[in-house]
């Protein structure tokens, strides 16, 4: 292969490096966050979320957008950008914490996911999100059936468990809450996975996990039993 052909071959097969944003790009997007046009603000917030840590200089503008913008999509993308930028938890967590119980589920989900990148500072609000179950129905009258209400919060509690697992061993303070969550069939798998991700820091959960492998129906649910067995091995440092 001659040098010209070889050079062309390298150009064709070598992956292109991802473009790196410079300060001018971020500055332009920050200006666009203040546009009167919602579409422009949405696009700017989305692009900042895609930039990852390169968007860190935009954090003050993102926080302003989260607090003041009336457009749900702008706020959601801005929340995502705080997470992908790995903003200073001391600044970001107080902004994200109130959103985990927001009536707009998309915003609450984005906030919970972003908290997963905030380290131990985010553990307390994530425990709150994990425990944010619907209120029990009033006690039913004798002889009357109470209709079963779908658990609309289960998706967000799953996201909270996933976020705690992402934080890993530094989320050890959440172990008792995750142990309680093992009783919840809607969130159990995510709680097991999170405990496994914490490794030896979650050793307090071993008895509860071992009990799960022996529980009635464990033999039928092979996937859950395998998930539990894997988590136990990780906690014991065997995997």
N, C-alpha and C positions, 0 to 999 in steps of 0.2 A: 504494500500500500504506500503510494508516494505521499509526500508531506502535505500537498494540497488536499488530496482526498481524505487523508487522515484528519486534517483540521476540520473539514466539513463534517466528517462523521462524528467528531467530538461535539461540534456545535449542535448537531441534530439530536444526539442521544443524551447529552448532559442536561439535567433539569435546570430550569431557569431559577435563579435565586429570587426569593420573594422581595418585592420592593420595600424599602425601609422608609418610613415617613420621616420627613425632616420637620423642623420647628415651624416652617412656613405652612406646611400642610395642616398641622394641628391648629395653628393660629387662624387659618382660613375656616376650618370647621367650627372653631369656637365662635367666630363671627356669624357663621350660618345658623348657629343655635339660637341667635337672637333675631332671625328673620321673621317678618310678619306672616310668611307663608309656612303653613304647617308641614307641607311636603318637604320643604327645604330643611326645616328643623329635624324632621324625622330622618332624612337621609344623613344629615350631619351626625346625629346621635348614633345612628347605625354604623357609620364609617368609623367613628371613634371607638365603638365597641369592637370593631374588626381589627383595629390597630394594636390592641393588646396594651402592653406596658408602654409602648410609644406614646399612648394618649394620656400618660400621667399628668403632663402640664395642664391638661384640660379639666382636671378634677374639680376645681372651684366652679367652673362654668357648668359642669355636669350636675353638681349639687344644686346650683341655682335652678337649673331646668327641672330637676326632680321636684323641687319644692314649689316652683312657681308656674311651670307650664301647664296649660289646661288640656293639652292633647295627651291621651293615654299612651299612644305609641311613642311619642317623644320621651315621655317619662320612663317607659319600659326599656327602651334602647339605652337611655342614659343610665339606668340602674345596671343594665348588663355591662355597660362600659366601665362603671366603677369596679365591677368584679374582674373583668378581663385586664383592666389597667393595674390591678392589684394596688388599689389606692390605700393610703395609710389607714389602717383599721381604726385608729383613734378618731379620725375624721369621718370615715365612711360608715362605720357601724351605727353611730347614733342616728344617721340619716336613714339607713336601711331598716333599722329595728321596728319603727312604727308601721312600715309597709307590709310586714309579714302577716298582718291581720286586715289588710286593706280589702274593701269589698270587691275591688277589681282583681279577680283571681290571677290574671296574667301578670299584674304588677307584683302581687304577693309572691308568685312563683319566681319571678325574676330576682326579687330581693333575697329570697331564701337561697337561690342558687349562687348569687353574688357573695353572700355571707360565707359560703363554703370556701372561698379563696381568701378569707380574712384571718385565718388562724385562730388561736385560742380566745381572742377578744370576742369572737362571734359565737362562742359556744353557748353562752347564757341565752341570747335571743333565739338560737336554734332549738334549744331545749323548750323554750316557750312555744315555738312553732310545732314541735313534736307533740307537745301536750295539748295543742289547741283542738280539742275534740268538740263535736257538737254537744250541746246540752241535752241531757237525757229527757225523754218525754215525761209528761206528768204521769203519775201512777194510774194505770188503767182501772176502770171500774170493774167490779166483779161481774163476770158473764159477758163482758164486751171485749172485742178484739181491737188492739191498737195497731193501725197500719204501720208497716215498717218503712221508715224514712231513709232514703239513700244517704250514705255518708259522703257529703260533698267535700269534706275537708281531707279525705284520705289521700288524695293526690298530693296535696301540699305537705302532709305529714311524711309521706314517702320521700318527697324532695328534701325535707329537713333531715331525715335519717341519712340520705345520700350525701348531703352536705357535711354532716358530722363525720361520715366515713372518709370524705375527702380530706378533712382536717387531720384525721388519723390519730396517733397516740396523744397529741396535744389536746384532743377532745375527751380525755378520760373522765372529766367531770360529768359527762353526759351518760356514762355507763349505767347508773341506776335508772335513768329515764328510759334508756334503750331496753333494759331488762324488763321494765314494765310494759314496754311496747311489744315485747314478744308474745304477750297475751292477745294482741290485736291482730286478727287474721288478715286485715287489710294492709297492714304495714310490717308484718312480721318478717318477710323476706328481706326488706330493706334494712331492718334493724339488725338482723343476723349478719348481713354483709358488712354493715358499719362496724359492728363489734369485731368481726374478723380483721377489718382494715386497721383497727387499733392495736392488734397484736397483743403482746403480754400486758399492755396497759389495761386491757379489758378482762384480766383474769378473774375479777369478781363475778363475771357473767358465766363462768364455766359450769357451775351447778345447774343454772337455768337452761343452758344450751344442751347439756347432757340429758336433762329431763325431757327436753323436746324430742330427742332421738328415741326415747322410750315411750313417748306419749301414744295414746290410742290413735290409730290412723297414720302413724309415722311410716309404717311399712308400705302403705298404699301411696303416700306422697313421696316417691323416691327422690324427686328433684329437691324438695325441701330438706329431706334428710341428708342428701349429699351436700347441700349448701351449709347446713348446720355442722356437719362433720368437717368440712373444709375450714369453717370459722374456728372450730375447736383446735384444729391443728395449727392454724396461724397464731392463735392466742398462746398455745403451748410452745410456739417457736419451732414447730415441726414442718412448716411449709413456707 
